[in-house]
Amino acid sequence: LRTLAETLSGISSPVSQQLALEAVSLQLSLAGEYLAYTSILGDFFTTLRASVGAATSGEVLKEVLARVNQSAARINEVNRLATEKMREFDESL
């Protein structure tokens, strides 16, 4: 974070500083989304493993898979926003 603060202070334009800060914030958010996805995917595989050979309903598996897909969609959206913000920052220099 210290390096980030030093780097931001080296950017002369306040607009560019703000765009850089927003881009970094989105990248941190993206990392959080990846962690959540990994956890949800683990839940999916645990549920899948438990359902093999068991007389369980496929509905539970469908619900967990839907959560995996929702998480992947959030990752894609945050990544899109972060990429766009970096493009805006690059163009602001």
Backbone hydrogen bonds, N-H to C=O, Kabsch-Sander energy under -0.5 kcal/mol:
donor,donor_aa,acceptor,acceptor_aa,energy
5,A,1,L,-2.6
6,E,2,R,-2.5
7,T,3,T,-2.7
8,L,4,L,-2.9
9,S,5,A,-2.1
10,G,6,E,-0.9
10,G,7,T,-0.7
11,I,8,L,-1.5
12,S,10,G,-0.6
17,Q,13,S,-2.4
18,Q,14,P,-2.3
19,L,15,V,-2.4
20,A,16,S,-2.5
21,L,17,Q,-2.4
22,E,18,Q,-2.4
23,A,19,L,-2.4
24,V,20,A,-2.5
25,S,21,L,-2.3
26,L,22,E,-2.2
27,Q,23,A,-2.0
28,L,24,V,-2.3
29,S,25,S,-2.1
30,L,26,L,-2.4
31,A,27,Q,-2.0
32,G,28,L,-1.9
33,E,29,S,-2.2
34,Y,30,L,-2.2
35,L,31,A,-1.9
36,A,32,G,-2.3
37,Y,33,E,-2.6
38,T,34,Y,-2.5
39,S,35,L,-1.9
40,I,36,A,-2.6
41,L,37,Y,-3.1
42,G,38,T,-2.0
43,D,39,S,-2.1
44,F,40,I,-2.1
45,F,41,L,-2.4
46,T,42,G,-2.3
47,T,43,D,-2.6
48,L,44,F,-2.8
49,R,45,F,-2.6
50,A,46,T,-2.2
51,S,47,T,-1.6
52,V,48,L,-1.2
54,A,51,S,-1.5
60,V,57,S,-0.7
61,L,57,S,-0.6
62,K,58,G,-2.3
63,E,59,E,-2.4
64,V,60,V,-2.3
65,L,61,L,-2.4
66,A,62,K,-2.2
67,R,63,E,-1.7
68,V,64,V,-2.1
69,N,65,L,-2.5
70,Q,66,A,-2.4
71,S,67,R,-2.4
72,A,68,V,-2.3
73,A,69,N,-2.1
74,R,70,Q,-2.1
75,I,71,S,-2.3
76,N,72,A,-2.4
77,E,73,A,-2.2
78,V,74,R,-2.9
79,N,75,I,-2.7
80,R,76,N,-2.1
81,L,77,E,-2.5
82,A,78,V,-2.7
83,T,79,N,-2.5
84,E,80,R,-2.3
85,K,81,L,-2.5
86,M,82,A,-2.2
87,R,83,T,-2.1
88,E,84,E,-2.4
89,F,85,K,-2.4
90,D,86,M,-2.9
91,E,87,R,-2.3
92,S,88,E,-1.2
92,S,89,F,-0.6
93,L,89,F,-0.7
93,L,90,D,-0.8
